[in-house]
Amino acid sequence: MPTAQRILSDIYRDSVALMRLSADLADLPGVTQASAIMATEANIRLLFEAGLIEQMSGAAPSDLLIAIEGEDEGSVAAALDRAEALLNNAPPQATGGPDEIRAPRSMEMALDGFPDADLALISCPGEYAAAEATKAVRLGLDVMIFSDNVAIAEELALKQLAAKTDRLVMGPDCGSAIINGVPLGFANVVAPGDIGIVAASGTGLQQVSCLIDHLGRGVSQAIGTGGRDLNAMIDGATMLQGLNILADDEQTAVIVLISKPPAAEVAARIQARAAGCGKPVVISFLGSDAGAPQSGNISIAKTLEQAAHMAVDLSKGVDPSGRMLPRHGLGAPEIRDLISTLSDGQQYMRGLYSGGTFSYEAMLLLEKDIGAVNSPSPIKAKNKLNDIWSSTGNTVLDLGDDQFTRGRPHPMIDHRLRNDRILQEARDPETAVILLDVVIGHGSHPAPAEAMAAAINSAREAANEIGHHPIFITFVCGTKADPQNLVRQQDALRRAGAVVVENNAQAARLAGDIISGL
Amino acid sequence: MYGKPPQSLNVINVGVGSFADVINSAGGQAVNVDWRPPAGGDAKAARALAGLVNDPAIDQANRTALEKFLSAKPVLEGVERAGDVIPGMGERTILHSGPPVDWQDVCGPVSGAVIGAVMFEGWARDRDAAAALLRHGEVTIEPCHHHSTVGPMAGITSPSMPVWVVSNATGGNKAFANLNEGLGKVLRFGANSPEVIDRLQWMATTLASVLAAALAASDGIDIRTIMAQALYMGDEVHNRNAAATGLLFKQLVSHALRSGLPVEDIAQAMEFIAGNDHFFLNVSMAACKSMLDAAHGVPGSTMVTAMARNGVEFGIRVSGCGDQWFTTSAPVVDGLYFPSYSMADAAPDLGDSAITETAGLGGFAMAASPAIVQFVGGTPADAIARSREMQAITIGRNNALTIPALDFAGTASGIDVRKVVDTGILPIINTGIAHKEAGIGQIGAGITRAPMACFTKAILSLFETHSGSPA
C-alpha cells in the first residue's frame, strides 16, 4: 500500500494533540494508518517499526512529521493536506490572560507575567522534562512531572537539587495529584476533608481518593511521588517530604501512603518516619509482606479499598482494625447463576486493565484465590506472558504499559486498543470472565463507559457466534462530581449487561470466585 | 504552595494544554507556556541551559556587562589611515567581516573584495597576481572583529583605507569602521574594476582629508545622540540611515567649510555624503562595536557581544567566553529580491552589520522604522510585534535609545544566550543580500534570524565553564 510523509518545520504540538490528530487522520476514507509525531529519533524508529516510513532524512527533533499509509495515492495525499490544514487552523495553545499580547515561550517568561505561580506542571516529552523541571526548581517553583521516560539519574539529581531549596518534586511519571483541592493531571473531583495522601501510583491515588469521597469523607492534599520514588536509588525522597508536609498541615488529620512494594530499606525508613509523625498513618504498600495490621499510629492495608476504609474510620475516630469488608457484594446464588451461563471449555479470566496499579493489585488478589496469573509484567517471572498479543490461561494485562502504548494513545484516553482486545478475548473459546476497569475524572475519556458498552455488545455478539456467553466484570474509579459522573458510567455498563462492582479489589475477588467455582 | 486557601493554586503549565483548562475550571489559575523543545530539540543543550537558568552569579555578571554597554558613550573623533590606528593590524593584513575564514574558503563577494583591496594597496598589478599573493599566504586575512573593527558586507579594510575612529568616552576603548562607498559597483559587494579602485583612492585622499579636517575642528560628535534622534525620524540605523546621514551632514558641513581645504574638494565630499543615504551606516556600526566591546569580557556573562557573518559562516561572541566564536553555516536570506534575482543567486548571509542588532538597533528597533518594514515585506504592526518580541530575549532596555511606537520604551538590549535557547526566539536581523558572484552587488534585502546552532554551542560552552565554578 502506498505511504507518504510530510515534514513541517518548527511546528511543535504536544503528544496528546498529535495523538488526537493521528486518530482523526486514521478515520479519513482510504487511510489505513496515520501518525503525526515530533521527529525525534525515538519517534521515527516507531514509524519504521510500523512500516509507515522506509527512510527519512532531513527531519530535526523540532520538526513535525506526518506519515500516512492508504489504499491509493490520492487518499494519502488528501490526508497529508488535511493534516496540514488541521495543524494550521489549530488555535494557539493559550494566552496568558487579557494583558498578554502573546503566550509566554518559556517558564521564565511565564513567571515574569505570573509572579505568584506556585507550581510548574510539566508534561512535555520525557527527554526534555528533567530540564524543564530543573528550571522550575531553580526559579523557586514546586514541580509536578507528568512526563515519563526520564532517566533515573536525572530524577535523583533533580530531587537532590529540590531538597537544597525545600521544593517539592512530584514525579517523574506522576499521573495524578490534588493540591489545595485543585486536580492536576488525571484526577477526580473529590470532597475536601482531613485525609492526606502520598502515593507512588497515579491510579492508586485516584482509587483511594474516590473511595474516601464515596465513603463520605474528603481529601486535604493528594501528593504524587512518581513510580520510582521508593526504589533504593531515590530513597523515597518525595514520599518522605510529602509525609512531612502532611504531618505539618493543619487540615490533615489522617495520612495514607500508597505504593507498590518499596525497596526494603526504603520501606523501613518511611515506616520509621511515619511512626514519629504524630498522626495516624495508613500504609498500603501493595504486595509487601507487612507485619501486624496495626501498631501504634500505623495501620497496614492490604488493598487500596482497605486503605480507604481505614483512613475513613480513623478520620471518624473509629478503630479500623475490626472492620470486615464485603468480598464483592454478590451472594453464592448470584455467582451460581453467572456460572450457569458459561459453556464447556470457558474456564479462564482475562483482565484488560488501563490502570497499572489496578492490574498489579488484581494479580495479587487472584494469586490467593486461583493461583498465579500470566502477564507481560507478572508478580513472579515464571508467569511472564511472552507474546503480549495473545492471552494464555488466566491472564492480566496492563494495556497502559509502554509495550502496548508505543505510538498509540493511552487506553484511558482512547479505547480502540482495548476494544480490539475485548473482541479478541470474547472470541477465545476458553474465556469465561473479562475484567475491565474504567477510570474517569479530569484527563480521561469524556464518556468511557458508553464507549466500552458498545465494545462489550459487539464482543458478546462475536462470542454468541460460537455459542458462548462470557461474563463481563467492571468497576468505575471516579466520583459523582466527576465530569463523566460515576453513576451515569455505572448505569451504562449495567445496561450493556456487565456486572458492576464498587472497586478493583471486589472485581478481582469476584473473578476469582467465578473461576474457582467452575 | 500549601497552607493557601482551598481551591487556590497558581500553575505554570508546560505541555498538555488541556491540563490548564482543568485547573482553571477547578478554581486554580494556570498559564500555558507556548512550549517547544528548547535549543531546537537538542536535549543535551536543553539540560545545560537548565543548569544556568536563574543563576545569581550569571545574573550579576550580565547586569555588570549590560551596565558597561549602557553607559558607553560613543564619540566620533576622526578619520585616520587604518594601518596607523587599528590595533594589531600588520602592513600586509586585510580585514574581513564575520568569524575567521581561510582564503580558499571565502565566498564570492569577499574574494572579489580582497583582490580589489590588494590592487588598491598596489601589492599586485592585476587580479591574477593578487590571487597568487593570497594563495601563497603573502597577505594575511583576519576578521575585523579581532581588531576592534567592523565593516558592512565583505567588510574589507586594508591598511591604506581611511577608517572612522569612534571612542567610548566612558570606557576609553575605541572602535573602527571603513567609509561607505555608496551603492552599485562597490568593493563591499566584491566589485574590483578600475572605477571601484579609483573611487577608493578618492575616498582615501580627498574625502578622508575633508572628514578628518572637519572632525578635527569639532569636539567630537556624540553618535548616540544622532542615533537617538534618527530613531525618532524613521531610521533603525542599519538598513535605513537616511535621517542619521542628514544629521551627521549637518554637524560636518560648517566645520568642513572652515577647514581651509579647496572648496572643490569640500563640495565633492559633501555631494558624496548627500548622495548616499547609507553613509551613516558605518559610523553606526563602529559606535555599536564600541558599546559592545565595553561589555565584552565580563566573566560568567551570557550576553552576546557580536553577531557577524562572512558569507560562509554565521558566528556570535559572548561576553563571558573570551575570544571564542560560536559558528554555524550562514543561512541564505529568504527576503525580497530585485527583479530577475532570486535566492538561487544570493550569497549566504554576509557582513558585520548585525552588530547593530546586537546593540538593540536594526531589526530590534524595527518599530521605529515603518518605511523599512515595507521595503522588506510586512506591516508597521509586524514591526512593533518584532521589537516587542526581542524584549523577551534581552537583559534590559536602553533608555538612551527609545522608540515612540513602543510608548517610548528603550531598545531591547543585551541578548542573553540563555533566553534565546530557552524561548526559541531568535534575534532578528535586517540585512541586505549580496549576489554570490563578486561584483554584481546588492540583489535584495530581507529580514533574517540568527541561527539557533550558534546559541546552542555557546550554551554548552558556558555550562562547561560554569559547572567548574561555584554556582
Interface residues (C-beta under 8 A of the other chain):
Chain A: D10 Y12 D14 S15 V16 A17 M38 T40 A60 P61 S62 P92 Q93 A94 G96 G97 I101 R102 A103 P104 R105 S106 M107 E108 M109 A110 L111 G113 F114 D116 A117 D118 L119 A120 L121 I122 S123 C124 P125 E127 Y128 A130 A131 E132 T134 K135 A136 R138 L139 G140 L141 D142 F146 S147 L168 I179 N180 G181 V182 P183 L184 G185 A187 V189 P192 Q221 I245 D249 E250 H442 G443
Chain B: M1 Y2 G3 K4 P5 P6 Q7 S8 L9 N10 V11 I12 N13 V14 G15 V16 G17 S18 F19 A20 V22 I23 A26 G27 G28 Q29 A30 V31 N32 V33 D34 W35 R36 P37 P38 G40 G41 D42 A43 A46 R47 L49 A50 G51 V53 N54 D55 A385 R388 E389 A392 K419 D422 T423 G424 I425
